[in-house]
Amino acid sequence: MQARIPMRQMKDHQSATITAVKANGEMGRRLRDMGLIPGTKITIQGRAPLKDPVALRLMGFTLTLRNSEADFIEVEAE
């Protein structure tokens, strides 16, 4: 079993599986509506020059998230 880490700690081009979304309320709902749910496989595509936001690939599309949002997502890195 791999270590569980916050999504923000992932490296470029690293893949992982979401294990938990720890946001509540409106932010938690919004993250889940974007497809960020436990069991989803993601890959970090890259980051903006100042490291925020992060672009990730999931379910056939690219999504960008702020680091403050990525902090609420726990992943099991490959």
C-alpha atoms as one frame of an Amber mdcrd trajectory, in Angstrom:
protein
   0.000   0.000   0.000   1.285   3.432  -0.933   1.361   6.436   1.372  -1.596
   8.787   1.438  -0.608  12.395   0.774  -2.356  15.692  -0.017  -2.706  16.254
  -3.771  -0.541  19.395  -3.496   2.508  17.216  -2.701   2.285  15.266  -5.965
   4.990  15.784  -8.603   4.399  16.662 -12.263   3.326  13.644 -14.354   2.723
  11.568 -11.206  -0.456   9.463 -11.036  -2.589   8.673  -8.010  -6.018   7.540
  -6.873  -8.180   9.859  -4.782  -8.831   8.329  -1.362 -10.727  11.170   0.358
 -12.144  14.656  -0.172 -11.880  16.392   3.193 -13.752  19.585   2.285 -17.232
  20.224   3.639 -20.053  22.481   2.582 -20.019  24.348  -0.720 -16.359  23.618
  -1.517 -16.778  19.890  -0.895 -19.858  19.783  -3.109 -18.102  21.729  -5.862
 -15.037  19.440  -5.808 -17.233  16.331  -5.987 -19.293  17.875  -8.821 -16.048
  18.263 -10.807 -15.477  14.497 -10.544 -13.012  14.555  -7.652 -14.409  11.601
  -5.739 -12.708   8.676  -3.960 -11.600   5.976  -6.385 -10.931   8.371  -9.279
  -7.515   8.074 -10.950  -5.731  11.378 -11.621  -2.447  12.459 -13.196  -0.722
  15.793 -12.583  -0.165  17.394 -15.998   1.720  20.447 -14.819   1.671  23.650
 -12.814   1.618  27.335 -13.599   4.979  29.173 -13.330   4.287  30.202  -9.720
   3.120  26.624  -8.869  -0.545  27.635  -8.617  -2.883  26.453 -10.110  -2.213
  22.790 -10.865  -3.538  21.051 -14.003  -4.681  17.472 -13.593  -6.085  14.871
 -15.941  -9.028  12.699 -14.920 -11.766  10.809 -16.740 -10.626  12.066 -20.150
 -10.507  15.798 -19.397  -8.125  18.355 -17.927  -9.077  20.272 -14.781  -7.215
  23.055 -12.996  -7.343  23.518  -9.234  -5.896  26.059  -6.858  -3.430  24.654
  -4.329  -5.808  25.746  -1.556  -8.423  23.376  -3.068  -5.896  20.578  -3.697
  -5.048  20.600   0.031  -8.482  19.091   0.763  -7.922  16.098  -1.536  -6.032
  13.082  -0.188  -4.514  10.669  -2.696  -2.675   7.364  -2.759   0.268   8.018
  -5.075   1.642   5.410  -7.481
